[in-house]
Amino acid sequence: MKLKILAVFAITLLVLSISAQASAIGPRMQPSLEESEHWSIKPRSSVYDSLKIEVKKTVLPANADALKEYINALQFRELFQASDNPLPPFPISAGIYNGSVVSDSLTADDQLLLLYRNLGDRKGEAGILSSLGTQAAVNGEMDKALMFFYDALKINTEFDDKPGMIKNYFSLARIHRYREDLAEAVKLNELIVEQALEIRNSRYLGEAYLNLAGLWNAQKKHKAAEALMLNKALPLFCYKLQDKVGAMKCYDLMAEIFQSQKRYSEAKWFCIQSNMVARKINNTSGIVNSLVSLAHVKMSIGDHQLALSDFREAERLSISNKYQYKLVEIKNDLSKVYTAMGNTTAASSALNEFTVLKDAILKNAL
């Protein structure tokens, strides 16, 4: 961050110097940054906006799935927001494009990227490209984000910067998975496994194992996902890393894998293990997630009264901890379990509460 700030101050001197040269030579016919696809600052249609419109126009109760997709997009966005810390817009509205000074409202990262390119600092350029990729993903511009991350990966590969490469692989894999390009996401996580083994980084390795197992499960490769979790991911988190949060995530994913195969007894056992660990370390979000998963298993086997008990506890915890996204999911689940139990009044009430929460999310998000 200090390097970024120092470099920003250097931009002014560099811009003034080139401006003088440009004035002496005379005006040159250069494309403006607005005309360039790579640097366009024109407003673009965001995938988040499109999903929001879809939720608004879909009528109840069918829009529960549309809302779930929208919430997944918001959580994806939040994940990228937490992965980097891009600089805010810098007040100097000038940049260097193909050797000429061009007036534009570039962000600080844009200006730094141009500076690093002019200085020939390839590693600095890779870092700024990654930051720009993060910002594009946050803005819902996925094609642009992929372009930046692949550009950064090319430079990091050139310098054999394995931590930088792994970070790019993770970012690219997240975007491809979000776009349901599961095959490409699998390839990228397999590359992370290779690199993590080479540099002996168990943390990266464990995260890649979890990602791979989730992707294989989504591809209906349940046996492969199960074997990876039981033989590699779970032992790694439980014994080598002794990471209880990681172990909890393993139990959650194992429950999901067995639930996908309708192996309800095993799914239920792993839900209970996750819940026990979450309570032991006082991880409230983990408790809520495991309770909801456990309730889904119980609904699948017809234990509606027991499922209702789990949903209600998860509801209380979500309210007290302000888990808005989880709460709207639970309200929808409650309407289903009440319907299955024949309590139409309670089902209608839960559905009305779902609608109120849905409208609040649409109003406040983004």
N, C-alpha and C positions, 0 to 999 in steps of 0.2 A: 504493500500500500504506500510506503514511503517513496519507493521507486516511482510509482505512478504519479504521486503528487509532484515530485521533483521534475519528472519528465514533462508534466503539464506546463510548468513555468518555462521550460525550455522552448515550448512551442511558439510563444510570443516572439522570441528572438529569431527563431527560424522563419516564421511567417513574415516578419518585417524584412528580413534579408532577401527572401525570395520575391517579396512584393516589389522591392526596389529593382531587382533584376527583371521582373516581368514588365515593369513600367518602361525600363530602358529599351527592351526588345520590342515592345508594342503588343497590342492585344493578339492573342492566339485563339484559334478556333478549337476549343476543348469542350467535351460534353460536360454539362453541369452534373453535380452530384445527384440532383433530383431525377435526371434522365437516366442515370446508371441504376440498373437493377440491384447491384450490390449495395449501393449507398442510398437508395431511395428513402426519403423521409415522409413520403406521402402516406396518409392513413391506409392501412390494409385491413381486409376483412379477417377477423380473428376467429379461430375455431371455437373459442369460448363463447363469443357472441352468437354464433350459429347454433350451438347447443342450447343456449339460453332461450333463443327464439323457439326451438323445437319443444322445449319443456312448456313454454307459455301456450303454444297452440294445441298441445295434446290434452285431451280431456281426461278427467279422472274416471276410473282408477288406473287407466293404461299408462299414465305419465309417470308412474313410479319407476319404471325402467329407464325412461328418458331422464328423469331426475337423478337416478343413480349414475348414469353416464356423465351427466353434468357435474355431479359431485366428484366423481373420479377425475374429471378434467381439472377441477379446482385443486384437488389434492396433488395432482401431477404438477400443477403450476406452483403450488407452495413448496414442493420438493425442490424444484429448480431455483426458486427464490432463496432457499436456505443453502443451496450448494455453492453460491458465489456472492460477491458483494460489489456489483458494478457501481462505478462512480455516477453521481448525478450529472445532469447537463452542465457543461462548462460555459461561462458567459461569453467567451470569445467566439464569435460566429465566423470562423475562417478555417480553411483546411487546405491541404496541398494535394492536388489531384493531377497526375501525369506531369509533374513539374511546374504547375501553375497554381497561383493562389485563387481559390474559389470561395466566395462568400456563401455560407450555409450555416444552419443551426445544428452543427454536429455535436454529439455527446462527447464527453471526456474520453471515453473508450475509443470512439471513432478517431478522435484527434491523436490519441496515443498510438493507435495502430498505424496511422499515416506517418507519424514521427519515427516509430521503430523501423518501418520499411525504408524510410529515407536514410536512417542511420545504419541500416543493415543488421539490426539486432534481431536475429531470427528467433531466439528463445523468448525474448520479450514479445515479439509478434505472436507467437503461439499462445502465450498467456492471454493476450488481449483478444485473440480470436475466440478462445474458449469463453471468455467473459461475454463477448458479443453473442456467442451461441446461446449462452444462458439467458441473456436478455431477450433474444428472439423467441426462445421457447416460452418464457414468461409472458410474452406478448401474443402468443398463439401463432407465431409465424414459423411453422415447423420446417418447411423447405429451406428457409433462410437459416434456421438453427442448424440443420444438418450440414449445410454448406460450410458454415463457420467451423463446426466441430471437425469435419473431415479435413478442412484446410489446416487446422491446428494439429490434427493427428499426423498429417503428412510431415509437418516440421518436426514434431516430437519423435517420429520414427526415424527421420533423417539424423537426429542427434542421439538416437537410442536412449531417449529419456523415458524409461519404463514407467515410473510413477505418473508422468504426464500422459503417456499413452493409455495407461489404465484408466485414468480419470476421463479421458476422451471416450474410451470404450464404454464406460458406465453411462455417460451422458447420451451417447448415440444409441445404446441398447434401450435406455428408458424411452427415447422418442420412438424408436421402431416398435417397441412393445405397445406404447400408447396408440400407435397407428395400426396396431394388430398385424404388423409384419413380423410374425413370431419367428420365422426361419432366420431372418437377419439378426434378430435379437439373440437367438440361440448362438449363432456364429460369433457374435461379439462377446458374449459371456464365456464362451469356450476359449476365446483369445485371452480374456482376463484370467481364467484358470491357468493357462500356460504361463503367462507373465508373472502371476502371483506365486506360482510354484518356483519359477526361476529366481525371483528375488526373495523367496521364503517369507512372504507376507501372509500370515494366516487370516488376518482380518479381511483383506481383499478376497482371499480364497473362499472364506465362509459366505461372504455376501454373494459372490458369483455362484456358489453352490445353491443357495436359496433361490436366486433368480432363475437358474437353469431348471431346478425342480418345478418351480411355478410355471415356467414356460412349457416344459414337457407335459405337465398335467393339463394345461390349456390345449395342448395338441393331442390330448387323450393318450399320451404315452405314460400311462399310470404306473406301470411296473418299473420303468426306467426312473421315473421321478421318485418312487418309493425306495428303490435301491440306493439312489444317490443320497437321499435323506438319512436312511438308516445306517449306511456304511461309511458315509463321509461327513455330511453336514452336522448331524446330531452329535457324533463323537467329537468333532472339532470344537463345537461350541460348549459342550458339556464338560469335556475333560481337558483338552489342550488350552483353550481360551478361558474356561471356567466363567463363561458369560451367561448369566441367567436370563438377560433380556434376549440374547441370541437363541438360547435354548427354548424360551417361550415362543419365539417366532417359528422355530422348528416344529414345535408341538402344534401350533396353529396350522402350519402348512401341511403337516402330516394328517391332521383332522380333515382338512380340505381334500387331500388326495384320496383318503378312504371314503369320504362322503361322496366324491365323484364316482366311486366304484360301487356305491350303495353297500359298503361294508360298515354298517352303522355301529356295531359293537366296538370296532377298533377306532372309528372316528370319535365316538363318545369317550373312550378311554383317553385319547390324546387331548380332547377338549378339557377333560378334568385335570390332566397333568399341567396344561397351560394355565388353567385357573388357579391351581395350587401354587405354582411358581409366582404368578402375578400377585396373589394375596401375600405370599411370603416376602416379596420385595416391595409391597405396597404400590404396585403399578396399576393405577386405576383404569387407564385406557386398556391395559391388557386384561384386566378383570372383565370389563365391559365386552371386549371383543370375544373372549372365550365364552362368556355367558350367552351371547347372541349365537355363536356357532353351536354351542351345546343345545340351545333351544331349537335351532334348525334341525339338528339330528333328531331330537325328540318329536318334533312335528312330523318328520319323515316316517317315524315308526308308530305314529298315532298317539303318543303320550302328550296330548294337548294341554292337560292341566299342569303337568310338570314343565312343559315349554312355557306356558303362561307365567309361571313363577319365576323362571329365569329371565324372561323378557321384562317383567315388572322390576326386578332388581336392577337389570341393566338400564332401564328407564330412569329409575331413581338416581343412579350414579351419573348418568348422562346429564340429567337436569342440574344436579348439584355441582357438576364440574363443567357445565356449559359446553358439552360435546354436541354442538348443533347438528353436524352432519350425521353423527351416529343416531341422534335422537329421532331425526326424521325417518331414518331407516327402521328404527324400532317401532315407531307409530304405524308404519305400513305393515310391519310384521304382526303387530297387535290386532290390527283390523282383520288380518287373515286368520289368526288363531281364534279370535272371538267368533268369526263367521263359521269356522270348523266346529266350534262348540255350540253353535246355534244361538248365540247371544247377539242378535242383530242390533240391539240398542247400543251395546258397548262397541260393536264393530263400526257402527256409524259415527260414534263419538271419536273413536281413534282415527277414522278417516278424515273427519273434520279437522282434528288437531294436526294431522299430516299436511293438509292443505294450507293451514296457517303457517306452519314451519316452512313449507315449500315456498310460499310467497315471500317470507322473510329472507330466505336464502337468495332468491332471485333479486330481491330489492337491494340487499347489502353486498352481495358478492361482486367482485371486479370493480 
